[in-house]
């Protein structure tokens, strides 16, 4: 992905942008619920979102802080969806509405 590929109109739909099929280690913390934070991974990442694996069920609209363990600054993410996954965990679709993210892979 390059910068030209993610620039576009304000009605840009991040669900249709190019994704990196990388798994990136992250630290995930809820901003709304007092539950334990977790070290986990983000998959299928893009400039505006990621699929996060979590041991917790999340609600649409819930906010979190995602800190990539590769050195990038923390990101505020908003949950778009949460679906059960094998192994007693969940696939959580996160959107980053406040900024674009350049993932180090």
PDB file as gemmi writes it, atoms N, CA and C in Angstrom:
CRYST1    1.000    1.000    1.000  90.00  90.00  90.00 P 1                      
ATOM      1  N   UNK A   1       0.835  -1.183   0.000  1.00  0.00           N  
ATOM      2  CA  UNK A   1       0.000   0.000   0.000  1.00  0.00           C  
ATOM      3  C   UNK A   1       0.873   1.236   0.000  1.00  0.00           C  
ATOM      4  N   UNK A   2       0.484   2.211  -0.759  1.00  0.00           N  
ATOM      5  CA  UNK A   2       1.180   3.481  -0.686  1.00  0.00           C  
ATOM      6  C   UNK A   2       0.184   4.578  -0.356  1.00  0.00           C  
ATOM      7  N   UNK A   3       0.674   5.777  -0.058  1.00  0.00           N  
ATOM      8  CA  UNK A   3      -0.202   6.862   0.369  1.00  0.00           C  
ATOM      9  C   UNK A   3      -1.261   7.204  -0.667  1.00  0.00           C  
ATOM     10  N   UNK A   4      -0.945   7.089  -1.943  1.00  0.00           N  
ATOM     11  CA  UNK A   4      -1.908   7.417  -2.990  1.00  0.00           C  
ATOM     12  C   UNK A   4      -3.090   6.454  -2.985  1.00  0.00           C  
ATOM     13  N   UNK A   5      -2.874   5.221  -2.553  1.00  0.00           N  
ATOM     14  CA  UNK A   5      -3.941   4.234  -2.553  1.00  0.00           C  
ATOM     15  C   UNK A   5      -4.963   4.472  -1.449  1.00  0.00           C  
ATOM     16  N   UNK A   6      -4.642   5.222  -0.409  1.00  0.00           N  
ATOM     17  CA  UNK A   6      -5.605   5.404   0.663  1.00  0.00           C  
ATOM     18  C   UNK A   6      -6.182   6.809   0.711  1.00  0.00           C  
ATOM     19  N   UNK A   7      -5.767   7.682  -0.193  1.00  0.00           N  
ATOM     20  CA  UNK A   7      -6.386   9.000  -0.231  1.00  0.00           C  
ATOM     21  C   UNK A   7      -7.636   8.913  -1.089  1.00  0.00           C  
ATOM     22  N   UNK A   8      -8.624   9.710  -0.749  1.00  0.00           N  
ATOM     23  CA  UNK A   8      -9.850   9.659  -1.514  1.00  0.00           C  
ATOM     24  C   UNK A   8     -10.902  10.528  -0.884  1.00  0.00           C  
ATOM     25  N   UNK A   9     -12.128  10.424  -1.378  1.00  0.00           N  
ATOM     26  CA  UNK A   9     -13.206  11.268  -0.880  1.00  0.00           C  
ATOM     27  C   UNK A   9     -13.570  10.937   0.556  1.00  0.00           C  
ATOM     28  N   UNK A  10     -14.269  11.874   1.192  1.00  0.00           N  
ATOM     29  CA  UNK A  10     -14.657  11.692   2.594  1.00  0.00           C  
ATOM     30  C   UNK A  10     -15.594  10.508   2.792  1.00  0.00           C  
ATOM     31  N   UNK A  11     -16.296  10.067   1.756  1.00  0.00           N  
ATOM     32  CA  UNK A  11     -17.190   8.921   1.898  1.00  0.00           C  
ATOM     33  C   UNK A  11     -16.456   7.607   1.625  1.00  0.00           C  
ATOM     34  N   UNK A  12     -15.148   7.626   1.760  1.00  0.00           N  
ATOM     35  CA  UNK A  12     -14.301   6.452   1.577  1.00  0.00           C  
ATOM     36  C   UNK A  12     -14.751   5.331   2.494  1.00  0.00           C  
ATOM     37  N   UNK A  13     -14.862   4.126   2.001  1.00  0.00           N  
ATOM     38  CA  UNK A  13     -15.283   2.966   2.785  1.00  0.00           C  
ATOM     39  C   UNK A  13     -14.068   2.090   3.057  1.00  0.00           C  
ATOM     40  N   UNK A  14     -13.587   2.116   4.299  1.00  0.00           N  
ATOM     41  CA  UNK A  14     -12.367   1.387   4.668  1.00  0.00           C  
ATOM     42  C   UNK A  14     -12.507  -0.117   4.493  1.00  0.00           C  
ATOM     43  N   UNK A  15     -13.723  -0.644   4.486  1.00  0.00           N  
ATOM     44  CA  UNK A  15     -13.895  -2.088   4.339  1.00  0.00           C  
ATOM     45  C   UNK A  15     -13.459  -2.583   2.971  1.00  0.00           C  
ATOM     46  N   UNK A  16     -13.324  -1.661   2.007  1.00  0.00           N  
ATOM     47  CA  UNK A  16     -12.968  -2.067   0.646  1.00  0.00           C  
ATOM     48  C   UNK A  16     -11.553  -1.668   0.252  1.00  0.00           C  
ATOM     49  N   UNK A  17     -10.762  -1.161   1.204  1.00  0.00           N  
ATOM     50  CA  UNK A  17      -9.391  -0.795   0.864  1.00  0.00           C  
ATOM     51  C   UNK A  17      -8.475  -2.010   0.954  1.00  0.00           C  
ATOM     52  N   UNK A  18      -7.291  -1.873   0.362  1.00  0.00           N  
ATOM     53  CA  UNK A  18      -6.308  -2.953   0.357  1.00  0.00           C  
ATOM     54  C   UNK A  18      -5.915  -3.324   1.787  1.00  0.00           C  
ATOM     55  N   UNK A  19      -5.789  -4.613   2.029  1.00  0.00           N  
ATOM     56  CA  UNK A  19      -5.413  -5.123   3.354  1.00  0.00           C  
ATOM     57  C   UNK A  19      -4.068  -5.831   3.272  1.00  0.00           C  
ATOM     58  N   UNK A  20      -3.361  -5.806   4.390  1.00  0.00           N  
ATOM     59  CA  UNK A  20      -2.121  -6.565   4.505  1.00  0.00           C  
ATOM     60  C   UNK A  20      -2.436  -7.857   5.256  1.00  0.00           C  
ATOM     61  N   UNK A  21      -2.101  -9.005   4.701  1.00  0.00           N  
ATOM     62  CA  UNK A  21      -2.419 -10.270   5.355  1.00  0.00           C  
ATOM     63  C   UNK A  21      -1.436 -10.624   6.471  1.00  0.00           C  
ATOM     64  N   UNK A  22      -0.968  -9.624   7.189  1.00  0.00           N  
ATOM     65  CA  UNK A  22       0.017  -9.832   8.251  1.00  0.00           C  
ATOM     66  C   UNK A  22      -0.670  -9.992   9.604  1.00  0.00           C  
ATOM     67  N   UNK A  23      -0.009 -10.657  10.522  1.00  0.00           N  
ATOM     68  CA  UNK A  23      -0.454 -10.744  11.912  1.00  0.00           C  
ATOM     69  C   UNK A  23       0.512  -9.901  12.737  1.00  0.00           C  
ATOM     70  N   UNK A  24      -0.023  -8.908  13.443  1.00  0.00           N  
ATOM     71  CA  UNK A  24       0.800  -7.970  14.191  1.00  0.00           C  
ATOM     72  C   UNK A  24       0.459  -8.067  15.671  1.00  0.00           C  
ATOM     73  N   UNK A  25       1.451  -8.251  16.506  1.00  0.00           N  
ATOM     74  CA  UNK A  25       1.235  -8.329  17.951  1.00  0.00           C  
ATOM     75  C   UNK A  25       0.825  -6.957  18.483  1.00  0.00           C  
ATOM     76  N   UNK A  26      -0.228  -6.952  19.325  1.00  0.00           N  
ATOM     77  CA  UNK A  26      -0.743  -5.704  19.886  1.00  0.00           C  
ATOM     78  C   UNK A  26      -1.088  -5.890  21.362  1.00  0.00           C  
ATOM     79  N   UNK A  27      -1.286  -4.767  22.025  1.00  0.00           N  
ATOM     80  CA  UNK A  27      -1.818  -4.732  23.382  1.00  0.00           C  
ATOM     81  C   UNK A  27      -3.167  -4.037  23.269  1.00  0.00           C  
ATOM     82  N   UNK A  28      -4.238  -4.670  23.762  1.00  0.00           N  
ATOM     83  CA  UNK A  28      -5.612  -4.194  23.591  1.00  0.00           C  
ATOM     84  C   UNK A  28      -6.217  -3.857  24.946  1.00  0.00           C  
ATOM     85  N   UNK A  29      -6.783  -2.652  25.063  1.00  0.00           N  
ATOM     86  CA  UNK A  29      -7.401  -2.186  26.311  1.00  0.00           C  
ATOM     87  C   UNK A  29      -8.731  -1.529  25.982  1.00  0.00           C  
ATOM     88  N   UNK A  30      -9.786  -1.890  26.715  1.00  0.00           N  
ATOM     89  CA  UNK A  30     -11.085  -1.239  26.544  1.00  0.00           C  
ATOM     90  C   UNK A  30     -11.079   0.121  27.231  1.00  0.00           C  
ATOM     91  N   UNK A  31     -11.662   1.126  26.568  1.00  0.00           N  
ATOM     92  CA  UNK A  31     -11.805   2.450  27.177  1.00  0.00           C  
ATOM     93  C   UNK A  31     -13.100   2.561  27.970  1.00  0.00           C  
ATOM     94  N   UNK A  32     -13.974   1.560  27.835  1.00  0.00           N  
ATOM     95  CA  UNK A  32     -15.307   1.677  28.416  1.00  0.00           C  
ATOM     96  C   UNK A  32     -15.626   0.663  29.505  1.00  0.00           C  
ATOM     97  N   UNK A  33     -14.910  -0.436  29.536  1.00  0.00           N  
ATOM     98  CA  UNK A  33     -15.205  -1.472  30.531  1.00  0.00           C  
ATOM     99  C   UNK A  33     -13.958  -1.755  31.351  1.00  0.00           C  
ATOM    100  N   UNK A  34     -14.159  -1.912  32.637  1.00  0.00           N  
ATOM    101  CA  UNK A  34     -13.011  -2.209  33.506  1.00  0.00           C  
ATOM    102  C   UNK A  34     -12.751  -3.710  33.524  1.00  0.00           C  
ATOM    103  N   UNK A  35     -12.167  -4.180  32.464  1.00  0.00           N  
ATOM    104  CA  UNK A  35     -11.792  -5.595  32.375  1.00  0.00           C  
ATOM    105  C   UNK A  35     -10.306  -5.668  32.078  1.00  0.00           C  
ATOM    106  N   UNK A  36      -9.776  -6.834  32.240  1.00  0.00           N  
ATOM    107  CA  UNK A  36      -8.332  -6.995  32.011  1.00  0.00           C  
ATOM    108  C   UNK A  36      -7.980  -6.671  30.567  1.00  0.00           C  
ATOM    109  N   UNK A  37      -6.863  -6.053  30.392  1.00  0.00           N  
ATOM    110  CA  UNK A  37      -6.348  -5.820  29.052  1.00  0.00           C  
ATOM    111  C   UNK A  37      -5.689  -7.115  28.579  1.00  0.00           C  
ATOM    112  N   UNK A  38      -5.349  -7.158  27.312  1.00  0.00           N  
ATOM    113  CA  UNK A  38      -4.751  -8.396  26.812  1.00  0.00           C  
ATOM    114  C   UNK A  38      -3.729  -8.128  25.720  1.00  0.00           C  
ATOM    115  N   UNK A  39      -2.758  -9.023  25.668  1.00  0.00           N  
ATOM    116  CA  UNK A  39      -1.814  -9.043  24.564  1.00  0.00           C  
ATOM    117  C   UNK A  39      -2.387 -10.020  23.551  1.00  0.00           C  
ATOM    118  N   UNK A  40      -2.530  -9.573  22.318  1.00  0.00           N  
ATOM    119  CA  UNK A  40      -3.165 -10.390  21.296  1.00  0.00           C  
ATOM    120  C   UNK A  40      -2.603 -10.020  19.931  1.00  0.00           C  
ATOM    121  N   UNK A  41      -3.372 -10.221  18.871  1.00  0.00           N  
ATOM    122  CA  UNK A  41      -2.874  -9.881  17.537  1.00  0.00           C  
ATOM    123  C   UNK A  41      -3.950  -9.218  16.689  1.00  0.00           C  
ATOM    124  N   UNK A  42      -3.484  -8.442  15.728  1.00  0.00           N  
ATOM    125  CA  UNK A  42      -4.343  -7.838  14.706  1.00  0.00           C  
ATOM    126  C   UNK A  42      -3.978  -8.498  13.389  1.00  0.00           C  
ATOM    127  N   UNK A  43      -4.995  -8.844  12.625  1.00  0.00           N  
ATOM    128  CA  UNK A  43      -4.798  -9.496  11.334  1.00  0.00           C  
ATOM    129  C   UNK A  43      -5.512  -8.672  10.268  1.00  0.00           C  
ATOM    130  N   UNK A  44      -5.183  -8.944   9.024  1.00  0.00           N  
ATOM    131  CA  UNK A  44      -5.919  -8.324   7.930  1.00  0.00           C  
ATOM    132  C   UNK A  44      -5.989  -6.809   8.128  1.00  0.00           C  
ATOM    133  N   UNK A  45      -4.841  -6.189   8.354  1.00  0.00           N  
ATOM    134  CA  UNK A  45      -4.773  -4.774   8.716  1.00  0.00           C  
ATOM    135  C   UNK A  45      -4.797  -3.859   7.494  1.00  0.00           C  
ATOM    136  N   UNK A  46      -5.280  -2.633   7.694  1.00  0.00           N  
ATOM    137  CA  UNK A  46      -5.285  -1.613   6.651  1.00  0.00           C  
ATOM    138  C   UNK A  46      -4.977  -0.268   7.298  1.00  0.00           C  
ATOM    139  N   UNK A  47      -4.968   0.781   6.497  1.00  0.00           N  
ATOM    140  CA  UNK A  47      -4.730   2.127   7.024  1.00  0.00           C  
ATOM    141  C   UNK A  47      -5.826   2.573   7.988  1.00  0.00           C  
ATOM    142  N   UNK A  48      -7.030   2.037   7.838  1.00  0.00           N  
ATOM    143  CA  UNK A  48      -8.180   2.535   8.595  1.00  0.00           C  
ATOM    144  C   UNK A  48      -8.840   1.503   9.501  1.00  0.00           C  
ATOM    145  N   UNK A  49      -8.266   0.307   9.624  1.00  0.00           N  
ATOM    146  CA  UNK A  49      -8.885  -0.701  10.463  1.00  0.00           C  
ATOM    147  C   UNK A  49      -8.096  -1.994  10.523  1.00  0.00           C  
ATOM    148  N   UNK A  50      -8.631  -2.928  11.311  1.00  0.00           N  
ATOM    149  CA  UNK A  50      -7.986  -4.235  11.463  1.00  0.00           C  
ATOM    150  C   UNK A  50      -8.982  -5.218  12.054  1.00  0.00           C  
ATOM    151  N   UNK A  51      -8.708  -6.481  11.854  1.00  0.00           N  
ATOM    152  CA  UNK A  51      -9.431  -7.541  12.533  1.00  0.00           C  
ATOM    153  C   UNK A  51      -8.586  -7.918  13.743  1.00  0.00           C  
ATOM    154  N   UNK A  52      -9.140  -7.760  14.929  1.00  0.00           N  
ATOM    155  CA  UNK A  52      -8.423  -8.023  16.172  1.00  0.00           C  
ATOM    156  C   UNK A  52      -8.972  -9.300  16.800  1.00  0.00           C  
ATOM    157  N   UNK A  53      -8.097 -10.161  17.276  1.00  0.00           N  
ATOM    158  CA  UNK A  53      -8.491 -11.378  17.972  1.00  0.00           C  
ATOM    159  C   UNK A  53      -8.537 -11.046  19.462  1.00  0.00           C  
ATOM    160  N   UNK A  54      -9.669 -11.359  20.112  1.00  0.00           N  
ATOM    161  CA  UNK A  54      -9.820 -11.034  21.533  1.00  0.00           C  
ATOM    162  C   UNK A  54     -10.458 -12.186  22.296  1.00  0.00           C  
ATOM    163  N   UNK A  55     -10.111 -12.308  23.570  1.00  0.00           N  
ATOM    164  CA  UNK A  55     -10.762 -13.310  24.421  1.00  0.00           C  
ATOM    165  C   UNK A  55     -12.072 -12.772  24.984  1.00  0.00           C  
ATOM    166  N   UNK A  56     -12.356 -11.485  24.729  1.00  0.00           N  
ATOM    167  CA  UNK A  56     -13.561 -10.831  25.229  1.00  0.00           C  
ATOM    168  C   UNK A  56     -14.553 -10.594  24.094  1.00  0.00           C  
ATOM    169  N   UNK A  57     -15.834 -10.616  24.435  1.00  0.00           N  
ATOM    170  CA  UNK A  57     -16.879 -10.196  23.503  1.00  0.00           C  
ATOM    171  C   UNK A  57     -17.005  -8.682  23.595  1.00  0.00           C  
ATOM    172  N   UNK A  58     -17.043  -8.009  22.459  1.00  0.00           N  
ATOM    173  CA  UNK A  58     -17.122  -6.550  22.391  1.00  0.00           C  
ATOM    174  C   UNK A  58     -18.459  -6.131  21.782  1.00  0.00           C  
ATOM    175  N   UNK A  59     -18.898  -4.927  22.102  1.00  0.00           N  
ATOM    176  CA  UNK A  59     -20.136  -4.374  21.560  1.00  0.00           C  
ATOM    177  C   UNK A  59     -19.805  -3.362  20.457  1.00  0.00           C  
ATOM    178  N   UNK A  60     -20.631  -3.327  19.426  1.00  0.00           N  
ATOM    179  CA  UNK A  60     -20.468  -2.345  18.362  1.00  0.00           C  
ATOM    180  C   UNK A  60     -20.476  -0.939  18.955  1.00  0.00           C  
ATOM    181  N   UNK A  61     -19.533  -0.111  18.534  1.00  0.00           N  
ATOM    182  CA  UNK A  61     -19.415   1.248  19.043  1.00  0.00           C  
ATOM    183  C   UNK A  61     -18.476   1.393  20.227  1.00  0.00           C  
ATOM    184  N   UNK A  62     -18.104   0.291  20.859  1.00  0.00           N  
ATOM    185  CA  UNK A  62     -17.183   0.341  22.001  1.00  0.00           C  
ATOM    186  C   UNK A  62     -15.808   0.805  21.531  1.00  0.00           C  
ATOM    187  N   UNK A  63     -15.126   1.601  22.354  1.00  0.00           N  
ATOM    188  CA  UNK A  63     -13.811   2.113  21.988  1.00  0.00           C  
ATOM    189  C   UNK A  63     -12.707   1.395  22.758  1.00  0.00           C  
ATOM    190  N   UNK A  64     -11.547   1.325  22.118  1.00  0.00           N  
ATOM    191  CA  UNK A  64     -10.400   0.665  22.725  1.00  0.00           C  
ATOM    192  C   UNK A  64      -9.130   1.414  22.359  1.00  0.00           C  
ATOM    193  N   UNK A  65      -8.076   1.086  23.070  1.00  0.00           N  
ATOM    194  CA  UNK A  65      -6.741   1.548  22.690  1.00  0.00           C  
ATOM    195  C   UNK A  65      -5.968   0.319  22.225  1.00  0.00           C  
ATOM    196  N   UNK A  66      -5.422   0.426  21.032  1.00  0.00           N  
ATOM    197  CA  UNK A  66      -4.612  -0.638  20.454  1.00  0.00           C  
ATOM    198  C   UNK A  66      -3.186  -0.117  20.357  1.00  0.00           C  
ATOM    199  N   UNK A  67      -2.280  -0.816  20.998  1.00  0.00           N  
ATOM    200  CA  UNK A  67      -0.874  -0.425  20.952  1.00  0.00           C  
ATOM    201  C   UNK A  67      -0.090  -1.511  20.224  1.00  0.00           C  
ATOM    202  N   UNK A  68       0.361  -1.231  19.002  1.00  0.00           N  
ATOM    203  CA  UNK A  68       1.187  -2.217  18.294  1.00  0.00           C  
ATOM    204  C   UNK A  68       2.499  -2.432  19.052  1.00  0.00           C  
ATOM    205  N   UNK A  69       2.907  -3.671  19.180  1.00  0.00           N  
ATOM    206  CA  UNK A  69       4.145  -3.983  19.889  1.00  0.00           C  
ATOM    207  C   UNK A  69       5.355  -3.880  18.969  1.00  0.00           C  
ATOM    208  N   UNK A  70       5.170  -3.225  17.821  1.00  0.00           N  
ATOM    209  CA  UNK A  70       6.260  -3.019  16.867  1.00  0.00           C  
ATOM    210  C   UNK A  70       6.796  -1.598  16.930  1.00  0.00           C  
ATOM    211  N   UNK A  71       6.308  -0.799  17.909  1.00  0.00           N  
ATOM    212  CA  UNK A  71       6.859   0.526  18.110  1.00  0.00           C  
ATOM    213  C   UNK A  71       5.998   1.694  17.671  1.00  0.00           C  
ATOM    214  N   UNK A  72       4.905   1.454  16.949  1.00  0.00           N  
ATOM    215  CA  UNK A  72       4.035   2.551  16.542  1.00  0.00           C  
ATOM    216  C   UNK A  72       3.281   3.088  17.756  1.00  0.00           C  
ATOM    217  N   UNK A  73       2.824   4.337  17.697  1.00  0.00           N  
ATOM    218  CA  UNK A  73       2.065   4.903  18.817  1.00  0.00           C  
ATOM    219  C   UNK A  73       0.699   4.235  18.967  1.00  0.00           C  
ATOM    220  N   UNK A  74       0.089   4.323  20.150  1.00  0.00           N  
ATOM    221  CA  UNK A  74      -1.245   3.756  20.377  1.00  0.00           C  
ATOM    222  C   UNK A  74      -2.287   4.374  19.437  1.00  0.00           C  
ATOM    223  N   UNK A  75      -3.322   3.602  19.148  1.00  0.00           N  
ATOM    224  CA  UNK A  75      -4.398   3.987  18.238  1.00  0.00           C  
ATOM    225  C   UNK A  75      -5.724   3.831  18.975  1.00  0.00           C  
ATOM    226  N   UNK A  76      -6.618   4.785  18.850  1.00  0.00           N  
ATOM    227  CA  UNK A  76      -7.972   4.608  19.365  1.00  0.00           C  
ATOM    228  C   UNK A  76      -8.786   3.937  18.272  1.00  0.00           C  
ATOM    229  N   UNK A  77      -9.416   2.807  18.620  1.00  0.00           N  
ATOM    230  CA  UNK A  77     -10.229   2.071  17.664  1.00  0.00           C  
ATOM    231  C   UNK A  77     -11.665   1.979  18.130  1.00  0.00           C  
ATOM    232  N   UNK A  78     -12.580   1.884  17.169  1.00  0.00           N  
ATOM    233  CA  UNK A  78     -14.004   1.715  17.445  1.00  0.00           C  
ATOM    234  C   UNK A  78     -14.442   0.366  16.895  1.00  0.00           C  
ATOM    235  N   UNK A  79     -15.171  -0.412  17.704  1.00  0.00           N  
ATOM    236  CA  UNK A  79     -15.643  -1.728  17.281  1.00  0.00           C  
ATOM    237  C   UNK A  79     -16.768  -1.569  16.260  1.00  0.00           C  
ATOM    238  N   UNK A  80     -16.630  -2.259  15.142  1.00  0.00           N  
ATOM    239  CA  UNK A  80     -17.654  -2.283  14.100  1.00  0.00           C  
ATOM    240  C   UNK A  80     -18.489  -3.557  14.228  1.00  0.00           C  
ATOM    241  N   UNK A  81     -17.828  -4.676  14.522  1.00  0.00           N  
ATOM    242  CA  UNK A  81     -18.530  -5.951  14.722  1.00  0.00           C  
ATOM    243  C   UNK A  81     -17.704  -6.850  15.627  1.00  0.00           C  
ATOM    244  N   UNK A  82     -18.354  -7.860  16.188  1.00  0.00           N  
ATOM    245  CA  UNK A  82     -17.682  -8.873  17.000  1.00  0.00           C  
ATOM    246  C   UNK A  82     -18.362 -10.208  16.726  1.00  0.00           C  
ATOM    247  N   UNK A  83     -17.597 -11.192  16.275  1.00  0.00           N  
ATOM    248  CA  UNK A  83     -18.134 -12.503  15.932  1.00  0.00           C  
ATOM    249  C   UNK A  83     -17.388 -13.599  16.680  1.00  0.00           C  
ATOM    250  N   UNK A  84     -18.110 -14.633  17.147  1.00  0.00           N  
ATOM    251  CA  UNK A  84     -17.438 -15.758  17.808  1.00  0.00           C  
ATOM    252  C   UNK A  84     -16.469 -16.434  16.839  1.00  0.00           C  
ATOM    253  N   UNK A  85     -15.430 -16.996  17.409  1.00  0.00           N  
ATOM    254  CA  UNK A  85     -14.377 -17.660  16.640  1.00  0.00           C  
ATOM    255  C   UNK A  85     -14.021 -18.948  17.366  1.00  0.00           C  
ATOM    256  N   UNK A  86     -13.492 -19.913  16.663  1.00  0.00           N  
ATOM    257  CA  UNK A  86     -13.061 -21.157  17.313  1.00  0.00           C  
ATOM    258  C   UNK A  86     -12.031 -20.871  18.383  1.00  0.00           C  
ATOM    259  N   UNK A  87     -12.013 -21.678  19.424  1.00  0.00           N  
ATOM    260  CA  UNK A  87     -11.008 -21.545  20.466  1.00  0.00           C  
ATOM    261  C   UNK A  87     -11.389 -20.564  21.554  1.00  0.00           C  
ATOM    262  N   UNK A  88     -12.683 -20.366  21.784  1.00  0.00           N  
ATOM    263  CA  UNK A  88     -13.155 -19.472  22.849  1.00  0.00           C  
ATOM    264  C   UNK A  88     -12.610 -18.055  22.729  1.00  0.00           C  
ATOM    265  N   UNK A  89     -12.599 -17.506  21.515  1.00  0.00           N  
ATOM    266  CA  UNK A  89     -12.197 -16.117  21.320  1.00  0.00           C  
ATOM    267  C   UNK A  89     -13.106 -15.485  20.272  1.00  0.00           C  
ATOM    268  N   UNK A  90     -12.849 -14.226  19.964  1.00  0.00           N  
ATOM    269  CA  UNK A  90     -13.722 -13.465  19.085  1.00  0.00           C  
ATOM    270  C   UNK A  90     -12.914 -12.739  18.016  1.00  0.00           C  
ATOM    271  N   UNK A  91     -13.524 -12.580  16.847  1.00  0.00           N  
ATOM    272  CA  UNK A  91     -12.983 -11.737  15.783  1.00  0.00           C  
ATOM    273  C   UNK A  91     -13.666 -10.388  15.911  1.00  0.00           C  
ATOM    274  N   UNK A  92     -12.859  -9.352  16.142  1.00  0.00           N  
ATOM    275  CA  UNK A  92     -13.401  -8.019  16.382  1.00  0.00           C  
ATOM    276  C   UNK A  92     -12.946  -7.089  15.258  1.00  0.00           C  
ATOM    277  N   UNK A  93     -13.900  -6.586  14.496  1.00  0.00           N  
ATOM    278  CA  UNK A  93     -13.599  -5.632  13.441  1.00  0.00           C  
ATOM    279  C   UNK A  93     -13.452  -4.246  14.047  1.00  0.00           C  
ATOM    280  N   UNK A  94     -12.270  -3.652  13.902  1.00  0.00           N  
ATOM    281  CA  UNK A  94     -11.985  -2.326  14.460  1.00  0.00           C  
ATOM    282  C   UNK A  94     -11.782  -1.321  13.336  1.00  0.00           C  
ATOM    283  N   UNK A  95     -12.280  -0.117  13.575  1.00  0.00           N  
ATOM    284  CA  UNK A  95     -12.072   1.003  12.661  1.00  0.00           C  
ATOM    285  C   UNK A  95     -11.283   2.070  13.409  1.00  0.00           C  
ATOM    286  N   UNK A  96     -10.404   2.768  12.695  1.00  0.00           N  
ATOM    287  CA  UNK A  96      -9.618   3.847  13.286  1.00  0.00           C  
ATOM    288  C   UNK A  96     -10.100   5.158  12.680  1.00  0.00           C  
ATOM    289  N   UNK A  97     -11.106   5.778  13.278  1.00  0.00           N  
ATOM    290  CA  UNK A  97     -11.733   6.954  12.670  1.00  0.00           C  
ATOM    291  C   UNK A  97     -10.904   8.229  12.761  1.00  0.00           C  
ATOM    292  N   UNK A  98      -9.974   8.314  13.694  1.00  0.00           N  
ATOM    293  CA  UNK A  98      -9.254   9.571  13.922  1.00  0.00           C  
ATOM    294  C   UNK A  98      -7.978   9.750  13.113  1.00  0.00           C  
ATOM    295  N   UNK A  99      -7.440   8.668  12.584  1.00  0.00           N  
ATOM    296  CA  UNK A  99      -6.202   8.805  11.813  1.00  0.00           C  
ATOM    297  C   UNK A  99      -5.925   7.543  11.008  1.00  0.00           C  
ATOM    298  N   UNK A 100      -5.024   7.648  10.055  1.00  0.00           N  
ATOM    299  CA  UNK A 100      -4.590   6.477   9.313  1.00  0.00           C  
ATOM    300  C   UNK A 100      -3.398   5.852  10.032  1.00  0.00           C  
ATOM    301  N   UNK A 101      -3.220   4.574   9.844  1.00  0.00           N  
ATOM    302  CA  UNK A 101      -2.160   3.830  10.531  1.00  0.00           C  
ATOM    303  C   UNK A 101      -1.250   3.191   9.492  1.00  0.00           C  
ATOM    304  N   UNK A 102       0.039   3.406   9.656  1.00  0.00           N  
ATOM    305  CA  UNK A 102       1.025   2.742   8.799  1.00  0.00           C  
ATOM    306  C   UNK A 102       1.652   1.626   9.643  1.00  0.00           C  
ATOM    307  N   UNK A 103       1.175   0.406   9.427  1.00  0.00           N  
ATOM    308  CA  UNK A 103       1.616  -0.740  10.205  1.00  0.00           C  
ATOM    309  C   UNK A 103       3.020  -1.156   9.806  1.00  0.00           C  
ATOM    310  N   UNK A 104       3.855  -1.424  10.779  1.00  0.00           N  
ATOM    311  CA  UNK A 104       5.179  -1.996  10.519  1.00  0.00           C  
ATOM    312  C   UNK A 104       5.021  -3.504  10.483  1.00  0.00           C  
ATOM    313  N   UNK A 105       5.362  -4.116   9.368  1.00  0.00           N  
ATOM    314  CA  UNK A 105       5.202  -5.576   9.234  1.00  0.00           C  
ATOM    315  C   UNK A 105       6.537  -6.248   9.039  1.00  0.00           C  
TER     316      UNK A 105                                                      
END                                                                             
